[in-house]
Amino acid sequence: MGGALVALEPVQMVSIPVKAGMYVSVLLAAGSVINLLLLRELDTIARSRLRLLATYAALAGIVLSLANIPLRAAFLWGGFGGAFDPMMLSIVLFSPLGYSVEADVVGLTAIATLALDRRWARWVAGAGVLLVAASFAMRGHAVGDPRAVLVALFVIHVLAASFWIGGFFPLHDMVHRGAMGSARTVERFGQAALLMVGLLVLAGATLIWLLTGDPLAALTQPWGRLVAVKLMIVAVLLGLAALNKLRLTPALARTGDGRPLLRSIRWEMATFVVILLVTAFFTSLFAPEHASAAPM
């Protein structure tokens, strides 16, 4: 793995933070919509702030998603000059990555309609979430076989991860303000999270099995060890989630003191960002276009 770090090309070094930013903004935009639709306990202030967050995250996601096109063209060219070459840009635009980015941008644009604060905008944004999730299944390892199974697993994985990361802000907001119903909101999120986290883990484990064939044998490869690092960080995240549900949420309802829960939510946010950074590094270094075989 150390050798892989040393061997990073300049284009890949730029791609990693761009991809990490894209993952954060896109999942945050989609997850904000999911939580707006599911968490009926959110008060007016929290809902207004969450709509604003979804809009800004969607706009950032559009910019960062589009940035992947010239970066991929630069990688294929072998230098940043490819980012400005019409032929290379055309090749990328009409590749699986290009189609994925196009779908992603349309979905994020639909999510950004939440800024209009109209009832119909919520359903347009909901459709945008599905399109965003589908866009992740249009590139990378999702285009392998068995295609239908991989697509379904990627969509489930993205939706579940979006719900989780999208819940951090409204929960933190409600608890921090000591808003009426904050304990009930956190409890409601925890109930939904049981299903979502279960789907996230099941889909992720199945994807690893399908894409590696033998997870233990994959540990002998650099990308396999990187996946193992990611899984260890995910285990930390699951531990924090369990702590929130089993101890800190009941304590909030019992005592009204949300400070321990707020600290835990902040740690969850940071851990999730680290996971997405590792994912960005992984997909930049071991994506199908860069290597013969590696799981996302």
Secondary structure, DSSP 8 states (H G I E B T S, - for coil): -HHHHHT--HHHHHHHHHHHHHHHHHHHHHHHHHHHHH-TT--HHHHHHHHHHHHHHHHHHHHHHHHHHHHHHHHHHTSGGGGG-HHHHHHHHTSHHHHHHHHHHHHHHHHHGGGG--HHHHHHHHHHHHHHHHHHTTSGGGGSSSHHHHHHHHHHHHHHHHHHHHHHHHHHHHHHHT-TTHHHHHHHHHHHHHHHHHHHHHHHHHHHHHHHS-HHHHTTSHHHHHHHHHHHHHHHHHHHHHHIIIIIHHHHHHH---HHHHHHHHHHHHHHHHHHHHHHHHHHHHSTTTSSS---
